[in-house]
Amino acid sequence: MKAVVNMKYSSPDYMELREVPRPEPTHKQVMVKVLATSVNKADWHILNGKPFPVRLMAGLFKPKYQILGADISGVVERVGKDVTQFQIGDEVFGDLSSIGFGGFAEYAIADEESLAKKPSNLNFEQSAALPIAAVTALQGLRNKGQIKAEDRILINGASGGVGSFAIQIAKSFGAQVVAVCSTNKLQTALKLGADSVIDYTQGDFSGSGDSFNLVFDIIGNLNAHQIDLLVKKGGRYVSCNFSSTVVLNSLYFSLFKGKKLVNMLAKVNQADLQYVRKLAEEDKLLSEIQEVFTLDDVPEALHIMGKGRSNGKLVISV
Ligand SMILES: NC(=O)c1ccc[n+]([C@@H]2O[C@H](COP(=O)([O-])OP(=O)(O)OC[C@H]3O[C@@H](n4cnc5c(N)ncnc54)[C@H](OP(=O)(O)O)[C@@H]3O)[C@@H](O)[C@H]2O)c1
């Protein structure tokens, strides 16, 4: 099969599209014919081996995962003898990051728990955009942010993969959403359902006097003073981009300000993939896709990802 291979920690320019053996599923695994995949910051970090702690998981000197790509959608090609939930021909989507990646390829191996049936109303490209980004938004808002219908929520970094889903998921809970993005992405944020938008290129917005029950900070760049101004007493601040501000200030904010500050690390699971599928099938969640690439173009898509300025998701059609 064809796959995009990375043999050393490096830039996308050293990735190669080449023939490799198909992976073999164990008796508990599923082989998926990958029809689409999408890129995430996780792929970018593992490709570069940076920041250094990434190497504790992905290999100290050279990458353990030589075919990256976590998000996939496709069709079940083979099932191990102990697989109970999927059959050959099922259309599925899922996240391979907990079982060694492998999505930038024509075939990939998955555990049952990393997959769910694909949303019936989305095509394979739209479905491949969902797993990591939409589940991160869901877990950030619902699990860590304890979102409620009466909340007013600020989403910082609302125009990228996670942010474009966060706007829609927050709206699905009935909350009021203020989206922070750059000038040429304001219209997209409104189209996705934001009640109002803030253009961060116009300067520091934290001192406007407006404050929120929940701040979901996808960029992780707000300092303690800004967080204090933006989060109402009794409110929550959740960063999905590991923020040292949270580590240094969470106890103080909790004891003296009555505000909860948390960092989060999403863990995609089948129940949340199913939750996301249901939202999509109820027309409450659509995939905002900047561009669809081919397998040859994975390095180009990763270069764009690395710049951190995407408008929604970057998807690969396989
Ligand atoms: N903790 C977890 O489990 C988890 C899971 C997934 C992702 N993440 C992290 O979440 C971050 C975002 O991921 P993503 O997939 O959404 O990335 P992405 O698709 O590259 O989106 C980033 C977005 O942020 C916007 N942006 C850049 N600087 C900004 C600023 N100062 N203020 C507001 N917006 C800004 C960018 O566009 P404009 O600047 O043009 O508006 C872009 O649309 C990444 O750092 C990733 O590592 C964490």
The ligand as a Gaussian input file, in Angstrom:
#p B3LYP/6-31G(d) Opt

LIG

0 1
 N       -5.127000      19.514000      24.764000
 C       -5.535000      18.768000      23.765000
 O       -5.955000      17.642000      23.963000
 C       -5.501000      19.324000      22.376000
 C       -6.155000      18.659000      21.337000
 C       -6.146000      19.243000      20.076000
 C       -5.476000      20.437000      19.876000
 N       -4.822000      21.011000      20.911000
 C       -4.103000      22.276000      20.724000
 O       -5.015000      23.275000      20.360000
 C       -4.385000      24.214000      19.528000
 C       -5.276000      24.495000      18.341000
 O       -5.441000      23.329000      17.582000
 P       -6.198000      23.439000      16.198000
 O       -6.217000      22.076000      15.624000
 O       -7.465000      24.180000      16.366000
 O       -5.130000      24.360000      15.395000
 P       -5.353000      25.205000      14.074000
 O       -6.350000      24.514000      13.211000
 O       -4.004000      25.513000      13.552000
 O       -6.033000      26.549000      14.575000
 C       -5.395000      27.536000      15.299000
 C       -6.223000      28.794000      15.070000
 O       -5.853000      29.788000      16.016000
 C       -5.899000      31.055000      15.385000
 N       -4.980000      31.934000      16.122000
 C       -3.632000      32.017000      16.033000
 N       -3.159000      32.924000      16.914000
 C       -4.226000      33.394000      17.608000
 C       -4.388000      34.321000      18.673000
 N       -3.354000      34.975000      19.200000
 N       -5.629000      34.541000      19.155000
 C       -6.704000      33.907000      18.645000
 N       -6.635000      33.008000      17.616000
 C       -5.401000      32.748000      17.115000
 C       -5.465000      30.788000      13.962000
 O       -5.982000      31.621000      12.957000
 P       -5.928000      33.211000      12.946000
 O       -4.774000      33.617000      13.767000
 O       -5.748000      33.600000      11.533000
 O       -7.266000      33.648000      13.502000
 C       -6.036000      29.380000      13.696000
 O       -7.291000      29.432000      13.059000
 C       -3.037000      23.624000      19.127000
 O       -2.023000      24.309000      19.790000
 C       -3.101000      22.194000      19.586000
 O       -1.842000      21.719000      20.018000
 C       -4.824000      20.491000      22.141000

